Amino acid sequence: MNNRISYAAQIVPSARQLAWQELEFYAFIHFGINTFTDKEWGLGDEDPALFNPTAFDAKQWVQVCQSAGMKGLILTCKHHDGFCLWPSAYTEHSVRNSPWRGGNGDIVKEVADACREVGIRFGVYLSPWDRRDQRYGSSLYNEFFKNQLRELLTGYGDIFCVWFDGACGEGPNGLKQVYDWDGYYDVIRELQPGAVISVCGPDVRWCGNEAGHTRESEWSVVPATLQNCEKIQEESQHVDDGEFSKRVNTRDADLGGREAIRKVEQLVWYPAEVNTSIRPGWFYHAAEDDKLRSVEKLLDIYYKSVGGNATFLLNLPPDRRGLIHENDAVRMAEVGEILRSTFRHNLASNAHATATEALNENHDAGRILDGNKETFWCPQEGTEQAAIEIDLNEERTFDTIVLQEHIQSGQRIEKLCLEYLKGDVWQRFYVCTVVGYKRICRFPKVTARHVRLTVLESRWYPTLSAFEVYLGSREFSETEKES
Ligand code: FUL
């Protein structure tokens, strides 16, 4: 163990990053003038009169999110076309000049209120790139943008996230904008100190693709230089040819492993978010009504993102009525039902655990079973390898194990394996790399009473705050329902 590794092991999340991570699964809502023009990127010359969602119902959106088990929602308050879903005092290009609710409506308010009513967190997407505003390309635009931020961050209650898109091209005058990022961040920190700033921001890292692709080893401790990556205009997305959202960039498979951080001077806690859409596009297009991702694919992304030390931001685009289409609503309810039934009964809730060693009695092996994320097991400082045996009290059949590190102490586990006792021989059934906030281990069904978790490699010394055991197959939930 060297100094660099113990330095990496001691980097911890901020309170706002921790609160955000616990949301796990939340919705992206792309809705705006593009919904009515059938486009992905508007030019900014669209007539606001086009915006008229006659059956708009924010409660329906929120209900769909809840049925899927989502705990938050991020709304595109303004996309690249500049059209604002709230009656901004700083532009005429907004709902105020649309026929919807006679120009007296405020989509942002209705969505924020609907979220609050049911306890879903609300977040805002405000596109820095504005293809409409004539101030774009001058310092006046930065003032305008900060004013818009102030409106969103003061008028709509608690905001959990400000999502800054990396796409950036020219404004209406052919000019590019030099963004005052630090100025934007100051406004956010002042008005909503609990909100994370995502993608073009210091708190949440874009996973690097829009295709739902995930890394096997997703580190939250990465080089500090990554915080600036998405802000580099030259590397941003300039055209929307439908290809970008499908592209996977495997170049950076390892961002935080030993090799990746070996020579890096400054490391930061910069955890990943996986964002993708339930449909091929981000905005609603009737032609895509039968092109939804399957339940299996959505669950696969869920398990690899939420269960792979990232969060899952899934886009559900409302249609021209202002409703999430029936097909999408049904699919999300199916996903939610499977997740609920999978994680309903923790088969390790009455288990007993013993470890090869523990730091002290406050950190004994039992802490991984107590259902309290604040408590955790850890061995002595400097012990990089250790094992815990879990006695489930009786033979159980399971195919899913959930592990959580105590990330308030840092991210440390680099490799582990799971074994079960067959006769008197330990049989290995699962090996993985990092854990971090959460690792959902999935494997073919195992029937056993004794399970052993061995930390094979770690930084400084590992921690574990949760070990849960489930049987996720559909037969299980049906049997459970009957009994
Ligand atoms: C991209 C944008 O250009 C897309 O339209 C979409 O908003 C996606 C989430 O980010 O950069």
Residues whose N, C-alpha, C, O or C-beta is under 5 A from the ligand:
A	BS01	FUL	E40 D165 G166 A167 W282
